[in-house]
């Protein structure tokens, strides 16, 4: 069975390890032709594929595949195309007896994003980025002595450098409230549940087993979810139904000192209401996503004592790229022996 992978450098820019991982996966089944295009054009795949008439399995990563390509691929049985489910190519290929395999919209970066969310939570609770940055230029952070060497309950003391104005310390025992029970949110919920948190989640579209697997109590009303949150985690994808789902009135009900963690999309929240409370020192924020990206230099919350920020890089790990390839590879028919 002749298998060919054709990848454009634009695809490599999005998924820098995926194409080569595809090659390794298919090589376990036999020889694979691998063509990587480095110029700026996106030619038809049949224009760059030598002797296309013999190809039976074809993976097009960032190169063009149009109905006329089928004329040059008479033996084609399966083709991977990065197209939408409603693209007419699905029907055209099916009429020719060609299976179209398309990439799925989720599943490959769930672990990366949920782990990053956990990391942001821990970093914000213990002020890890702030103290790391501070000790590069200043020795103040090393001095745990209270003012006038008189200890005071809840204030800075020996090896205690957390900020008591905001949720701090361990995840264990914290009331963590999550918007979402899907692929990312349920993983995050299982992590913090394992660490001893009291976890509740709201997701009107999720089935009951989603909450059980995540170790989260199901909350049926978003209004109740926000009332006692020590850590609030809006963790759903941005869709027409989720945009702005966390409204200003929900943000207003979050208890003072609550830590808000965001790693999916910022616009699922009323960001103006959220940022206003952060800037008033009423809430802490740990965010990888923002309503405006890049965040303008000089933005009021950049470098603040109650904000941990990263540049929207939670999802694209090497493992996520490889999982992308694996999920596409798994949809191909196994070779006959």
Number of C-alpha atoms within 10 A of each C-alpha: 14 15 22 23 23 21 23 23 19 18 16 19 9 12 19 17 20 23 25 17 18 22 19 13 16 16 13 9 12 12 13 19 16 16 14 15 17 12 10 9 11 16 15 15 23 21 12 14 17 13 11 22 15 15 22 18 22 24 24 20 23 20 22 17 21 11 10 10 15 18 12 15 18 15 18 23 19 21 23 21 21 18 16 13 12 8 9 11 17 18 14 15 18 12 10 12 13 20 19 23 20 18 19 14 9 12 13 23 22 20 20 18 26 25 17 18 27 19 14 25 26 17 16 30 24 18 21 16 16 18 17 11 11 14 12 8 8 10 9 10 13 13 12 15 15 13 11 6 9 8 13 10 6 11 16 18 18 11 11 14 19 20 19 14 16 22 23 24 17 14 22 14 14 20 18 27 29 30 23 24 30 20 20 24 30 23 22 25 29 20 18 22 21 14 14 15 22 21 24 24 29 24 22 14 9 13 12 12 10 18 25 14 13 23 22 24 15 21 19 13 12 18 16 14 22 26 15 16 26 25 29 24 26 23 28 24 21 16 12 9 9 14 17 16 19 20 16 15 12 19 24 15 15 24 18 19 22 24 27 27 24 23 28 25 21 22 20 24 22 19 19 13 15 22 18 14 19 23 16 9 17 20 26 30 28 24 24 23 22 19 14 10 9 10 15 9 7 8 9 11 17 14 14 16 16 24 22 24 20 14 12 16 13 23 21 16 18 15 16 21 22 20 19 24 22 16 17 17 20 11 14 16 11 9 8 5 3
